[in-house]
């Protein structure tokens, strides 16, 4: 398991500052924030995969299972999962296939529209979700233990703003500048 250390983050920041010294227009803080965000996402995914290995689930399988578990009363559709979890239809199919094989979810035609496939959590899937939830909560509490409630709210607000900004960016970035 790879672990990003604070010394690696310091190295990243120092490297970005050296580049900024050579390229004065480099938005240094924004560049560091993007790079740190990428590393943080990867690090959390790797740690979750490692931590989930005994359960036989990957991080993305856990997200899919929990999303279906959250819709236990009414079920959900693969297209809704694609949108909610930012996954491609092919990846949702691959992940749900694995969860069906393990008996954690079912896939059946919708009662309302037989052309649509509905996904539901099984009793085994619900039991695994309930088993993992306290561990997930413990991980989250430990991760943010040094944050005061107002600091965590500020972090969440900042992250929401980053996501809103991402949503507003053009999809064909980077753009070429006209001569």
Secondary structure, DSSP 8 states (H G I E B T S, - for coil): -----HHHHHHHHHHHHHHHHHSTT--HHHHHHHHHHHHHHHHHHHHHHHHHGGGT--HHHHHHHHHHHHTTTT-EEHHHHHHHHT--HHHHHHHHHHHHHTTSEEEEE-SS-TTSEEEEE-HHHHHHHHHHHHHHHHHHHHHTTT--HHHHHHHHHHHHHHHHHHHHS-TT-S-----
